[in-house]
Every structure is written in structure tokens, then in C-alpha cells.
Amino acid sequence: MLNLQAIRKERPEWLEQRKITMEGAVNGMYTKQVLAVSHRWDSPDHPDPSGKQLMVLRDFLREEANESFQLVFVDFCCMPQGDRSDTEDVEFGLMLPNVNLVYLGASVLILLDRSYLSRFWTQFEAWLSFMAPSPTGLVSESRAACKRYSIRLVHGAPEKLRESILEEWGQCTVLSAHLKLSSPDVSVTNQRDKDQQLPKILQLDVAIRDHALNSGVGHDLLTSRSMSGHDCDDGGWRARALAAESEVEKLNRLLAQRQPVQVKASNLCGGSKILSAALKRRARAHPPLAQV
């Protein structure tokens, strides 16, 4: 496995530069074509001196189900390493604060070993891969219709580790993730990385909700996210969004008829952003008839 500087010198044709955006990550633009690898470095200077991780990655890409992937993101190969030039320092400084978008928007291959669940970066990346955007922010994979992650065991890791990572992070909320990753027993090589990335957890959640609201989208956002995903089914998201929208339509009819408002609170809570957007659009078009 070569680092980025070596690839630029010896195999520049291997590289393709892409801009990863919040909009693209939310809308599932990268899940079919881009695979991000989440792995623990086996040594401080090289993530895979034995080449075992690379072999697992190679075999994964050769599987028929994964033929759609055209680009692979590996931190060692895609971000400047070691002694960096001034230009590379600037490049690295732009990439590191935003690398979370890669693991939020791309499909993710988790190379799981015994030490994976003790490291900050690997756990953060795994949690992001278990998350999916919704009008209410980040939701866990158990509530999402789109599964973006795959897990492969390395270095003789036991099968039970697969259960452990799913139990630890598969249904972890935004606040719980922030609390867990803030713990001092979650180790990181560079403490500044942890200090920089922890606020991103809460910021991402807010940014995704704002994106859904400002775009004026409800189930359209969720549908595009699911339909663009790798091996996804959008039924669950569509059902929740349509339920919320039906309550919005019912509310509009009652307001127009000046009748008492009675709608299902559960649907309004589940689609609060959709409701807010609809009410704002209606307020601009019609004078208020009642207070809700």
C-alpha cells in the first residue's frame, strides 16, 4: 500500500480528485460509486505493513455485489502523510476537518480487528456509516432503510466482534455518540483531531436538519437518498414521510374550513420539519386563520 505522495510520483493515474459535499452526502450521490475504508493502522508509520488489509479490500472489491464501486478512499493513500510540504499541509488542513462527509455519504468497508473499538477515528467512522440523514437529522441504521456499511474481520478477529460493534454503535443517537467518543478511554494519536471532530457530531445533525428544511423537501429527500444508495429499500422512509405529509394536508383543510384541529401527534413529531416547511409556504400564500 503506497501513501499519497508515492502514488503521485509512481502511479498518478490511480488518483481521481472529487469534491465531496454535504448535499451530495445527504442525497446519496456517492453510495454506489465511492467506497471508504475504515481501518485501524497496524503501526504508527504504515497502516498495513503486512498487506493483509489490502488483500481483504481487494477480495471485497472483486465480489459481484460490489462491482459498482469506481473510487476507493483510504486515508493513507488519499491524504498527504508524514513529512508534508507547505502545499500538502494546506491540502491536509482542508481535508481533515471535512473527512466525516466521506463516511457519512459513501459506502463504508469496516476492517474490524480487536483494537478497532478502542480508537477514536475508527469508532467515529463506524458510527457515521451506521447513520443516515432524515428531515429530523441523523438517524441510526435500525431506523433507516439504507444500509451503507459492510464489515470484514481481519487479523483473526472473532465473529462476536461483529455483534459488539453493532451493539455499541448501530443504534447510537447523536448525543450518545458525542458522549461516548468524548470519553478519555477512547484513544487517539493526535488529541487535536478529537477536539476538532467532536463538535462535528452535533454540527452535522443540525446541518442535515437545516438542509432538509431550507430545501423545502420531505419525502423527496429521503426517496432520493434511498434510491441512490447501495442495496437500499426506501419503503420505511417513504411511509413515514407520507404519513407526516398526510397530516399536513389534513391540517391545511381544517384551517381553510376554520374547524378545530385534531391530528396525530406522533406523525407531526416524526415529520416536524416537513410540517414546518409546509406551514411556512402556506403562511406566505394565505393570511393566518388560526394559531396552532
N, C-alpha and C positions, 0 to 999 in steps of 0.2 A: 504494500500500500504506500503510495507516494503522497507527500504533502503538496499543498497548492503551489509553492514556489518551484518544486521539482517538476510538477506536471506542466507548468507554464514553460519551462525550459525544454523538457524532453517530449511531452505529449500535449501540446497546446490544442490539438484537435479534439481532445477529450472534453474540453471545457465549453460550456454554453452559459452565458450570463443571462439571468432572468430577474426581473423585478417582482418581488412578492408584496402584494398589497393587502390591506385589511379587507377591502371589498372583494378581492379575489378569493381570499381565505374563507370569508363568510359565505360566498356564493358557490363554493365547491369547485372553483376553476382549476385547482391543482391536484385533486384527489386521484384522478385517473392516470395522469401522466407523470407526476412527481412522487418519488419515494424518499422519505427522510429516514435516516438510520439513527436510532437511539441506542447508544452503547457506552459501556464503561471503558476507559483507557486502561490497558493492561500494564503500562509503565508510564512514568512521567513524560518521557520523550517521544513515545510512539504508542498509539492505541492498540496496535495489533502486530507486535514483533514476530509472533509465531505464524501469522497468516490464517489462523483458524476462523476468525470473524469474517475475513474476506471470503473464505470458502463457503461459509453459511450464507452470506449475502449473494454470492454467485449462484448457489443452488436455488435460493429463493427466487431470483430473477428468471431462472430457467423454467420455473413451474408454469404450466399453461395458463393458470389463473392470473398470472402477473405479467403477461405479455404486453399489457397496455402501457407499462411504465417506460418512459423515454428518458427521464432525467433522474439522477440519484444524488441526494445531498448527504455527504459525510463531512462532519466538521473539519477533520484533519485534511481532507482533500479540497475543501471548498472555501476555507477561511485561512488567511495568512498565519503561519506558525513560526514559533521560535524567534530568531533574530530578524526583526522586520525592518524594512526601510521606512523612511518617513511617509512615503506614499502608501505603503502597506499598513502602517499604523493608522492612517486616516481611514483606509478601507475597512480595517478590522473594527475601528471605533464606530463606524456606521452600521456594520453588520451585527455585532454582538447584541446591542440593545433591542434589535428587532428580530432576532433569530426565532423568538417564540412564535412568530407568524407562520414560519415554515412548519412547525409541529402542530399548529392549530389548523392549517389549511391543506397540507399534503397528507398522503397516506404514510403511515409510520411503521417501520420494522423495528421491533424491540428485540435486541440481542441480550437475553436475560441470563445473568450469572449470579452467584451467591452474594456478590458485593453490590449488585445493582441497586438494591433497596436501601443502601446506606448513603448514597451520593445525592447531592442536591440536583445537579443537572439532569441526571438520568430520571429521577423521580418527577421532576418538573416536566420533562419531555413526555414521559409516560402519561402523566395526568392530562396534559394538553391533548394527547392523542385519544384519550377517552372522552374528551369533551366535544360538544357540538354547539354551534350557535343557534339561538332561537330569539324570538321577539322579547323574551324575558331575560336574555343574557345567556351565559354558558350553562348548558345542562349536561348531566352525566350520560354516559353511553347506555345505561339501563333505561333512560327515558328517551333516547334518541333513536331514530330509525336508521341511521347511517353508521356503520362500523368501519373505521378507517385504519385500525391498528392490526398488526399481526405479531405474534410472539414466537421466537425461536430460542430454544435453550442452548447455551454454549458452555464450554469448559466443564462438562459433566454435571451441570446443574440439575437437581431433581425436579420431577414433574410437579411436585407440590408448590414449587416457586411460582408456577403459572397461576395457581389458585391464590397465592399470597398477594401477588401484585394486583390482581383483580379485586380481591377483598379490600386491600389498602386504598386503592385509587379509583376503582371502577365506578363507584357511586359517590365519590367525594365532592362535596359542594365547594363553591368558590371560597367561602370563608374558612371552611375546614382545611382546604388545601393551603391557604395562606398560613394558617396556624401551624399545620404540620411541618411545612417547609421552613418556617421561621425557627423551628426548634434547634437548639445548639447541637443535638446529636446527629443532625443531617449535615454531613461534612462536605466541604467544597475546597478546592485547591486555592482559589482566589476569593477571599471574602467579599471583595468589591463586586464580583459577579452576583453573589447572593443578594447583596444590598441593592444592586441595580435592578435585579429581576423580580424580587418580591413585590414591589409596588405594581409591577406589570400585571400581576394576577387580578387585582381589583380593577386596574385601569382597563384591561381587556374586557372584563364583564360589562363595565359601563359603556365602553366604546361600541360594543356589539349591540347593546340595547339602543343606544343613540343612533346607530346606523340604521337599525330597523325602523325606528320612529321617523327619522329625518328622511328616509327613503320613501315613506308612506306605504310600506309593504307589510303584509301579514303573511298569509299562507303562501304568497308568491315567493317570498324569500326562502321559506322552508322547502317549498317544492323544488326550486332551482338548486338548493343545496343538496337535496336528496337525489334528484335526478342526475346531477353531475357527479355524484360520489361513486366510489369504487365498491361495487356489490352492495347497493343500498335499496331500501324499500321505504317509500315516502308515506305509506299509509297512516302511520301513527301521527306524524306531524300534521298531515293534511286534515285528519279527523279533528284534532284539537283546534286547528286554526279555523276550520269551517264552523265548528261549534261556537267559537267565540264570535265569528262574523255573523252567525245567525242571531245571536243576542244583540249585536249592534243594530242589525236591521229591525229587529223587534222593538228596540228602544226608539229608533227613529220613527217608526209607525205610531207608537204610543205618544210620543212628543207631538207629532203632527196632529193627532186626534185629541190632544190635551187630556189624555187618560192617565190614571195612576200607573206608575212604573213598577213592574214586578218582573225581574229577570233573575236567572240563576247566578248566584254569587260565584259559584265555582268556575263557571265559564268566563265570567268577567275577570276574575283573578287570573285565570290561565291565559287570557288574551288581553291583558290590561293595556299593553302598548297598541294593539290593534284598535281597541276601543278608544283610546286617547286620540289616535290619529284620525279615526272616523269622526269623532265629535268635533275636533278642530276644523276638519273640512266642512262639516255641516254648519258650524258656527259662522264660517266665512260666507256661506251661501244663504243662510236664513237667520233671521233675528231669533234670539232665545225665547223659548216658550215655557221652560221650566228649569228649575235647578235640580241637579242630580247629585 
